[in-house]
């Protein structure tokens, strides 16, 4: 019996992701793992570099069973490294904590010392540090960054569409979603879609507490044929895991609390 496991918005929590894979995913039994974006830019508990390296190695080891999609945070990292405008309507500056996970603490200290030796004002120091970080990361992590650049925006099978944020839906012509969706739709769609569709659409990006308008709700939720996964891991310190039984076509949620795994039925909401 094979399962599909889907996880979104990991934000550097390599430890939580690895625990899910070790405890649940059985590649030898034909299980599939689908990751739907936002692997980097977390808090002090996370490590963006380790997370990307782990996911990269998983996909190299199981190329037909590990599907990795791009999220908006990956696009922002790529735009930074390529020193270009982002493809998205929204832009953020890269955090030095994320960059340090790729450079290492000692090298980041050296980067700062070199920049501050040549510049006096804060803006010039930061720009110089960014330049040095770009060069070092592209050189030190060339394979991972090249892989990241080629990640798809969505994955579709016979029953589901997996995407970071969402798709554009046209009433009465739902099959045209590929023609009308853009990179901003796939990576940044807001607000959350709801209602009927001809396949299940499984996405992250928006915390489920925002999707449901319930501040204390962080589990997986369903709005018609749209399923949302984002647990807001920086706040909650856990990842939502969607489990799909390929034989019975049943969806369940998995969550680890107090060191114990629990399964639960996915809550359905009507907005």
Protein Blocks (a to p, Z undefined) as FASTA:
>chain_A
ZZddddehklopamlmmmmmmmmmcfknopacddeejjbhiafkbcfklmmmmmmmmmmm
mmmlmccdddfklmmmmmmmnopacfbfbdcdddfklmmmmnopklmmmmmmmmmmmpmb
fklmmmmmmmmmmmmmmmmmmmmmmmmmmpcfbdcdfkbccdfkbccddehilmlmmmmp
cfklmmmgccddedjdfbdcddehiafklmnopakbcbdcdehjaccfblolmlnopacd
ddddfklopacddddeehiacddddddddZZ
